[in-house]
Structure formats: structure tokens, C-alpha cells
């Protein structure tokens, strides 16, 4: 039985991004040789629609480009992700970098101007507190290399 890992649904081709597109990562699909992938989109799980107005973290809130506070939706999505992690005893997640939910190293600066800052998304923060290792799709080639060497 393969270990299960949590992955951002957009990375496996689900059209769940804020703009209704995906972020398909072919390398991530290669991980199915080693892991069972459990997809989630925390924003959708938290009650947000597709498409939706872009949102960024501003301080301790998540706010849309139109100024609406959607923090509770992001917290709800993080809750659902944490529930899946608990249910399947997941220790690793591959989540979408720069996302206000899933970013593991970089997020948008909250100014809606494309500026990136060091930071973590709402779901990533919750999962890391649970002891889950969160990596981005940019780190998948290295993970694949490690798995192939085993």
C-alpha cells in the first residue's frame, strides 16, 4: 500500500484556480508511481466559487481584490485539509506556491501588484503545525529524484 500525500487539486489539472484554470504539473503526476495523491482545493472546500475574485493575505486576514474579507473561507478550507490529513495520517503535502492558501515559501504581498514576499498560506500554516512537511510544486523534481534513488 502506497503512502498518501495531499496535493493541490490545481496541480493535477483540476480547473479550480481563482480564474477557472489549472496549474497542471506533469512532474507531480509522476509521483503516482510512489504515492497515492489526495487532491484538495482549500479555497473551494472553504466555500469559494470558481471563478472567484483574487485574494491575498493582508496581515492576519485574507482579502479579495474588491476588498471583501474571506478569511473564514480560507480557515474553513484549512480545516478540511487538516481533517483529510488526520484521516489518512498524511505526512507530506505538495501545495501550490504563491497561493494565499497553499504557499509554502512565497505568497503575494497583499497589494495585488504581483509582488511576492516570504510567507506561508493559511492551509500550509495549519498543516505544518500538525507536523506535515509541505513542499511546493517547484520541489517535486527533487522529490522524484529522491524516490528514484531509493
Backbone torsions as a table, in degrees:
resi	resn	phi	psi	omega
1	UNK	NA	130.3	-178.0
2	UNK	-79.2	150.1	172.6
3	UNK	-67.2	144.0	178.4
4	UNK	-95.7	139.2	173.5
5	UNK	-127.2	147.3	177.5
6	UNK	-86.2	136.9	178.5
7	UNK	-135.2	148.9	173.1
8	UNK	-65.3	127.4	-176.6
9	UNK	-58.9	-34.2	-179.9
10	UNK	-62.7	-27.2	-177.8
11	UNK	-74.8	-17.6	176.3
12	UNK	-102.8	11.8	173.2
13	UNK	103.9	-0.4	176.8
14	UNK	-71.2	133.2	-178.0
15	UNK	-84.2	73.4	-175.3
16	UNK	-122.0	6.2	175.9
17	UNK	-61.6	167.4	179.5
18	UNK	-57.0	-31.2	-177.6
19	UNK	-96.7	9.2	178.3
20	UNK	81.5	8.7	178.5
21	UNK	-103.6	-178.3	177.2
22	UNK	-118.8	175.9	175.4
23	UNK	-126.9	46.9	-173.6
24	UNK	-47.8	128.6	179.6
25	UNK	-120.3	102.1	-177.1
26	UNK	-58.6	-37.4	179.2
27	UNK	-61.8	-36.4	179.7
28	UNK	-62.1	-39.4	179.6
29	UNK	-62.5	-28.0	178.1
30	UNK	-67.5	-20.2	179.6
31	UNK	-68.1	-14.5	179.7
32	UNK	-62.9	-16.4	175.2
33	UNK	-67.0	-27.6	-173.6
34	UNK	-114.8	-24.8	-173.4
35	UNK	-136.3	156.3	165.2
36	UNK	-90.4	123.8	-178.1
37	UNK	-90.5	128.3	177.4
38	UNK	-110.9	104.9	-175.8
39	UNK	-82.6	146.7	173.8
40	UNK	-151.2	144.5	167.9
41	UNK	-116.4	103.3	-176.8
42	UNK	-58.0	-33.7	179.9
43	UNK	-64.5	-45.7	179.3
44	UNK	-67.9	-43.4	177.2
45	UNK	-60.2	-28.9	179.1
46	UNK	-84.1	2.2	174.0
47	UNK	102.1	5.6	179.3
48	UNK	-87.0	151.8	-174.9
49	UNK	-91.3	168.7	173.0
50	UNK	-119.8	125.6	-10.9
51	UNK	-71.9	170.6	179.4
52	UNK	-146.0	161.2	178.7
53	UNK	-68.0	135.2	178.3
54	UNK	-56.2	146.8	179.4
55	UNK	-132.8	151.2	177.2
56	UNK	-140.4	156.4	178.2
57	UNK	-78.4	130.8	175.1
58	UNK	-128.6	102.4	-176.1
59	UNK	68.3	-120.7	178.6
60	UNK	-106.5	18.9	178.8
61	UNK	-122.5	158.9	171.1
62	UNK	-114.2	124.3	-172.8
63	UNK	-127.2	139.9	177.4
64	UNK	-78.5	165.8	178.2
65	UNK	-60.1	-24.3	178.0
66	UNK	-89.2	1.5	175.0
67	UNK	93.3	8.0	179.6
68	UNK	-86.0	136.4	178.1
69	UNK	-80.9	116.3	179.6
70	UNK	-116.7	22.5	-178.3
71	UNK	-53.9	-44.5	-176.7
72	UNK	-63.8	-34.7	176.4
73	UNK	-63.7	-41.9	179.7
74	UNK	-68.4	-37.4	176.2
75	UNK	-66.6	-40.3	177.6
76	UNK	-63.0	-42.0	177.7
77	UNK	-62.5	-39.9	177.3
78	UNK	-64.6	-37.6	177.0
79	UNK	-60.3	-46.9	-179.3
80	UNK	-63.3	-40.9	177.6
81	UNK	-61.8	-42.6	-179.9
82	UNK	-66.3	-32.3	177.1
83	UNK	-65.6	-42.4	178.1
84	UNK	-64.3	-43.1	177.9
85	UNK	-57.6	-45.8	179.7
86	UNK	-64.8	-44.5	-176.6
87	UNK	-61.0	-43.0	-175.2
88	UNK	-102.1	5.7	179.5
89	UNK	54.0	47.7	-177.7
90	UNK	-77.5	136.8	-179.1
91	UNK	-114.3	-12.2	-176.4
92	UNK	-136.3	138.6	175.3
93	UNK	-132.2	140.1	173.5
94	UNK	-113.4	107.7	-173.4
95	UNK	-121.1	158.9	-174.3
96	UNK	-71.7	117.4	178.5
97	UNK	-63.1	148.8	176.4
98	UNK	76.3	1.7	178.8
99	UNK	-83.9	143.7	176.8
100	UNK	-67.9	-14.6	173.4
101	UNK	-96.0	-47.4	-163.0
102	UNK	-108.0	-10.0	-178.5
103	UNK	-54.0	135.9	-179.6
104	UNK	-110.6	-18.0	178.6
105	UNK	-133.8	-36.8	-177.6
106	UNK	-128.9	141.0	172.5
107	UNK	-136.1	164.4	176.0
108	UNK	-70.5	149.6	-169.9
109	UNK	-74.6	-4.1	179.1
110	UNK	89.9	10.2	-177.8
111	UNK	-110.6	-4.6	-179.4
112	UNK	57.5	36.2	179.4
113	UNK	-121.3	10.7	179.0
114	UNK	87.5	-6.9	-179.5
115	UNK	-67.7	135.0	177.8
116	UNK	-108.2	148.1	176.3
117	UNK	-134.0	161.6	171.9
118	UNK	-65.9	133.6	178.9
119	UNK	171.5	173.6	-177.9
120	UNK	-128.5	144.2	176.8
121	UNK	-72.6	167.5	-176.2
122	UNK	-60.6	-46.2	-180.0
123	UNK	-67.7	-43.4	178.6
124	UNK	-57.5	-44.7	179.6
125	UNK	-57.5	-46.0	-177.9
126	UNK	-65.5	-44.7	-178.3
127	UNK	-66.0	-39.9	179.0
128	UNK	-64.8	-34.6	175.7
129	UNK	-63.4	-25.2	178.6
130	UNK	-86.1	-3.4	179.9
131	UNK	93.9	9.0	178.8
132	UNK	-80.0	135.5	173.2
133	UNK	-82.8	123.4	-179.9
134	UNK	-112.1	126.0	175.1
135	UNK	-123.5	165.5	178.3
136	UNK	-99.0	170.0	176.7
137	UNK	-61.5	-23.6	179.4
138	UNK	-69.5	-18.4	-179.6
139	UNK	-97.5	-1.3	-177.7
140	UNK	-63.3	-41.1	178.3
141	UNK	-56.9	-39.0	177.9
142	UNK	-67.0	-41.0	177.2
143	UNK	-62.1	-43.1	177.4
144	UNK	-59.1	-44.6	179.4
145	UNK	-59.1	-45.3	179.3
146	UNK	-61.8	-42.0	-178.3
147	UNK	-67.3	-39.3	-179.0
148	UNK	-68.9	-27.5	179.6
149	UNK	-77.5	-19.9	-179.2
150	UNK	-72.5	NA	NA
